[in-house]
Amino acid sequence: MAQTTDVLVVGAGISGINVAHRVRQARPDLTVRILEARDAMAGTWDLFRYPGVRSDSDFFTLAFPFRPWRGADSIVGGDRIRDYIADTARETGIDRLITYNTRVTAANWSTAESRWQVSTGNGEHSARFLVFCAGYYDYDDPHDPEIKGEFGGQLVHPQFWPAGLDHRGRRVVVIGSGATAVTIVPAMDRDAAHVTMLQRTPTYVLAQPRRDVVADVLRRVLPAGPAHRAARAKNITMQWLLYRACRRFPDRMRALLRKGVVAGTGSEAVADRDFAPPYALWDQRLCIVPDGDLLSGLPNLGVCIGYINLSWTVRSDMTARLLARILRHMGEHGRTVVEPVAPAHLGETFPFMDMQSGYLRRAAHLMPRATARYPWAIRQDVMADARATNRADLMNGLVYR
């Protein structure tokens, strides 16, 4: 017999736990279950164990909006992120809703039953509503650059970091220049004989303090909840302004970033050689250095995806709250099925994570599609997305039965 539930969430990372919480808030009458393929919650933050692993966004925006971050740092280490996620799941009771070691292998919609039939390695599940919160990393088979030729050293992938790896006194090459690389390099450099970052293309970097002094002041004068919300709103606004300034005034912002790199390295030559990408700002993700049409025609299905140019949680929480609104609307009007139906003429479409980073370009042909027009848009613009999502007309583009 299939295990039955009202809302089935795939993935017990930040997005999955957040969706479960928002749904339970909006519809306490519905049963919720989370399926997690691994043996622990926290997703990316439990998987990655490489040296120095940390958030590459400030944690006031990456944290759950409903549970204040009380730690001292704004840029937070992976172990503390795991603890925060686990503590949140325990305090909200979400931890009791998670089934571990259960990988979803197929999902089929039954029109006759108005339910999803979900297959896993541990049996079948039946759900009225299905929400995917699995992110976009391939945990089991990540991209392999296929290093060829003779190499006598040890090859290590960040997703499969050996627990006992000792790099003290060794010469290390880190291949890549993205967020993972700028985290690993300084962490390994403390003990290694020498660390080289080998980059195909330079990356824009921005120095940001590990502590948020404004947040510290807010937490001294306000209760934890209001202080967290104020710090979160401040950081979302500042990051949005940074993104808009980079896109509107690219030359000025490139010069400003260059000035910061020169100050940090003490060399104009190094800044121009190693930190001057040939692409425009935010064609790829800006690294922070501390100190088919989307879902169309598929009933009762949600996909939680976060921002690339801002903290992941900010966008995924918008989606979670929208899904909760839709479920509340269905309950109030006695509807059991909701289906997005895109108009015939959407205009130009593009992958809904539309940036030039290598890992995204390799998967572009597999991604759902989006347009520039709401409600079918994902614009990586928090202010525009917030207006469109938070005020979304639940009858626009959705058909209820």
HUWOQUI-V568421 format. One record per residue. RES is the residue in three letters. SS is DSSP state (A for helix, B for strand, O for the rest). PSI is psi in whole degrees, -180 to 180 (999 if undefined). NEAR is the number of other ideal C-beta (glycine too) atoms within 12 Angstrom. Layout:
RES&SS&PSI&NEAR, RES&SS&PSI&NEAR
//
This chain:
MET&O&136&7, ALA&O&141&21, GLN&B&130&21, THR&B&145&21, THR&B&164&28, ASP&B&-53&32, VAL&B&120&45, LEU&B&122&45, VAL&B&133&49, VAL&B&113&41, GLY&O&127&43, ALA&O&41&44, GLY&O&-162&47, ILE&A&-46&47, SER&A&-45&45, GLY&A&-43&50, ILE&A&-39&47, ASN&A&-45&44, VAL&A&-46&48, ALA&A&-42&48, HIS&A&-46&39, ARG&A&-40&40, VAL&A&-43&45, ARG&A&-33&31, GLN&A&-46&25, ALA&A&-37&27, ARG&O&76&27, PRO&O&-13&18, ASP&O&-13&17, LEU&O&145&30, THR&O&143&24, VAL&B&138&40, ARG&B&138&38, ILE&B&130&45, LEU&B&127&42, GLU&O&126&37, ALA&O&-30&33, ARG&O&-178&28, ASP&O&14&15, ALA&O&156&23, MET&O&178&40, ALA&O&-4&37, GLY&O&-123&39, THR&A&-37&41, TRP&A&-13&37, ASP&A&-30&30, LEU&A&-49&33, PHE&O&123&32, ARG&O&20&27, TYR&O&162&31, PRO&O&132&33, GLY&O&5&33, VAL&O&132&31, ARG&B&171&37, SER&O&144&38, ASP&O&16&42, SER&O&157&39, ASP&O&145&39, PHE&A&-13&43, PHE&A&-30&44, THR&A&-26&42, LEU&A&-26&46, ALA&O&165&40, PHE&O&133&40, PRO&O&-25&31, PHE&O&-3&27, ARG&O&108&31, PRO&O&142&28, TRP&O&124&41, ARG&O&-1&24, GLY&O&164&31, ALA&O&-38&18, ASP&O&152&28, SER&O&-33&39, ILE&O&118&38, VAL&O&140&34, GLY&B&155&28, GLY&A&-39&33, ASP&A&-37&21, ARG&A&-31&26, ILE&A&-44&38, ARG&A&-45&29, ASP&A&-42&21, TYR&A&-44&33, ILE&A&-46&41, ALA&A&-42&27, ASP&A&-40&24, THR&A&-45&33, ALA&A&-39&33, ARG&A&-45&18, GLU&A&-33&18, THR&A&-7&26, GLY&O&4&18, ILE&A&-30&36, ASP&A&-28&25, ARG&A&-7&19, LEU&A&-2&31, ILE&B&132&36, THR&B&117&32, TYR&O&170&23, ASN&O&39&16, THR&O&101&28, ARG&O&126&24, VAL&B&126&32, THR&B&-20&18, ALA&B&153&16, ALA&B&125&29, ASN&B&133&23, TRP&B&128&24, SER&B&109&20, THR&O&-38&17, ALA&O&-39&9, GLU&O&-9&18, SER&O&47&23, ARG&B&154&29, TRP&B&133&37, GLN&B&112&28, VAL&B&125&39, SER&B&138&23, THR&B&171&27, GLY&O&-13&17, ASN&O&14&19, GLY&B&-174&20, GLU&B&149&26, HIS&B&146&36, SER&B&129&30, ALA&B&146&41, ARG&B&-34&36, PHE&B&137&43, LEU&B&131&41, VAL&B&122&47, PHE&B&122&33, CYS&O&47&44, ALA&O&4&34, GLY&O&-155&29, TYR&O&8&34, TYR&O&141&27, ASP&O&105&19, TYR&O&-31&24, ASP&O&-33&13, ASP&O&67&10, PRO&O&168&20, HIS&O&132&20, ASP&O&115&15, PRO&O&-3&15, GLU&O&67&8, ILE&O&120&15, LYS&O&166&8, GLY&O&-178&7, GLU&O&125&6, PHE&O&119&10, GLY&O&-5&7, GLY&O&-168&13, GLN&O&132&17, LEU&O&129&21, VAL&O&134&26, HIS&O&137&27, PRO&A&-30&33, GLN&A&-17&23, PHE&A&52&18, TRP&O&123&24, PRO&O&134&16, ALA&O&-35&10, GLY&O&17&9, LEU&O&126&23, ASP&O&109&15, HIS&O&9&29, ARG&O&129&15, GLY&O&7&13, ARG&O&156&19, ARG&B&128&17, VAL&B&137&32, VAL&B&125&25, VAL&B&117&32, ILE&B&119&27, GLY&O&161&30, SER&O&21&32, GLY&O&-160&34, ALA&A&-38&35, THR&A&-43&36, ALA&A&-44&35, VAL&A&-11&37, THR&A&-46&32, ILE&A&-42&37, VAL&A&-55&35, PRO&A&-30&24, ALA&A&-41&27, MET&A&-27&34, ASP&A&-19&24, ARG&O&-33&16, ASP&O&-18&18, ALA&O&158&23, ALA&O&-40&15, HIS&B&140&16, VAL&B&129&27, THR&B&131&21, MET&B&113&29, LEU&B&114&18, GLN&O&135&25, ARG&O&-43&18, THR&O&134&21, PRO&O&161&29, THR&O&141&37, TYR&O&137&39, VAL&B&151&37, LEU&B&122&36, ALA&B&137&24, GLN&B&134&31, PRO&O&146&19, ARG&O&-32&24, ARG&O&145&22, ASP&O&103&32, VAL&A&-34&17, VAL&A&-43&24, ALA&A&-39&38, ASP&A&-43&22, VAL&A&-45&15, LEU&A&-39&27, ARG&A&-19&27, ARG&A&-27&13, VAL&A&-11&14, LEU&O&157&18, PRO&O&162&14, ALA&A&-45&22, GLY&A&-57&19, PRO&A&-36&16, ALA&A&-42&25, HIS&A&-44&32, ARG&A&-38&26, ALA&A&-43&24, ALA&A&-40&38, ARG&A&-46&38, ALA&A&-41&24, LYS&A&-45&24, ASN&A&-38&35, ILE&A&-44&34, THR&A&-45&22, MET&A&-41&27, GLN&A&-36&36, TRP&A&-43&30, LEU&A&-39&21, LEU&A&-46&29, TYR&A&-46&33, ARG&A&-39&24, ALA&A&-40&23, CYS&A&-37&30, ARG&A&-32&23, ARG&A&-35&16, PHE&O&64&18, PRO&A&-39&22, ASP&A&-43&15, ARG&A&-43&15, MET&A&-35&25, ARG&A&-41&30, ALA&A&-38&20, LEU&A&-43&21, LEU&A&-40&35, ARG&A&-41&30, LYS&A&-41&18, GLY&A&-39&22, VAL&A&-43&31, VAL&A&-43&22, ALA&A&-38&16, GLY&A&-34&22, THR&A&-19&20, GLY&O&18&10, SER&O&122&15, GLU&A&-34&17, ALA&A&-44&14, VAL&A&-43&18, ALA&A&-43&25, ASP&A&-27&17, ARG&A&-43&16, ASP&A&-11&27, PHE&O&37&35, ALA&O&78&25, PRO&O&152&32, PRO&O&-9&15, TYR&O&165&23, ALA&O&157&19, LEU&O&132&35, TRP&O&9&35, ASP&O&-28&26, GLN&O&167&33, ARG&O&138&36, LEU&O&123&41, CYS&B&133&35, ILE&B&128&36, VAL&B&114&32, PRO&B&164&29, ASP&O&999&14, GLY&O&167&18, ASP&B&142&30, LEU&O&112&30, LEU&O&2&33, SER&O&130&26, GLY&O&0&18, LEU&O&113&28, PRO&B&151&33, ASN&O&44&39, LEU&B&133&34, GLY&B&151&42, VAL&B&123&37, CYS&O&121&42, ILE&O&147&39, GLY&O&-173&39, TYR&O&154&36, ILE&O&-32&37, ASN&O&14&39, LEU&O&179&40, SER&O&138&38, TRP&A&-42&40, THR&A&-30&50, VAL&A&-46&44, ARG&A&-42&41, SER&A&-31&44, ASP&A&-36&40, MET&A&-46&40, THR&A&-43&40, ALA&A&-43&43, ARG&A&-34&31, LEU&A&-44&37, LEU&A&-41&47, ALA&A&-41&36, ARG&A&-43&28, ILE&A&-44&42, LEU&A&-38&37, ARG&A&-43&24, HIS&A&-42&22, MET&A&-42&33, GLY&A&-40&24, GLU&A&-27&15, HIS&O&11&17, GLY&O&33&10, ARG&O&147&24, THR&O&-15&21, VAL&O&136&28, VAL&B&136&33, GLU&B&128&25, PRO&B&131&32, VAL&O&109&22, ALA&O&145&28, PRO&O&163&15, ALA&O&-36&8, HIS&O&92&11, LEU&O&-15&24, GLY&O&-164&16, GLU&O&139&15, THR&O&159&24, PHE&B&163&27, PRO&B&142&29, PHE&O&-4&34, MET&O&80&34, ASP&O&80&29, MET&O&168&30, GLN&O&7&24, SER&O&143&32, GLY&A&-44&23, TYR&A&-28&25, LEU&A&-37&27, ARG&A&-35&20, ARG&A&-29&19, ALA&O&7&21, ALA&A&-37&22, HIS&A&-14&12, LEU&A&-13&16, MET&O&150&25, PRO&O&160&31, ARG&B&155&26, ALA&B&169&32, THR&B&-178&26, ALA&O&-2&21, ARG&O&125&21, TYR&O&148&25, PRO&O&17&33, TRP&O&18&31, ALA&B&147&29, ILE&O&103&40, ARG&O&1&33, GLN&O&31&35, ASP&O&103&30, VAL&A&-36&36, MET&A&-45&22, ALA&A&-42&22, ASP&A&-41&34, ALA&A&-45&26, ARG&A&-46&16, ALA&A&-39&26, THR&A&-48&32, ASN&A&-27&21, ARG&O&17&17, ALA&O&135&26, ASP&O&113&16, LEU&O&-3&26, MET&O&-11&16, ASN&O&110&19, GLY&O&-1&29, LEU&B&137&31, VAL&B&128&21, TYR&B&145&24, ARG&O&999&16
//
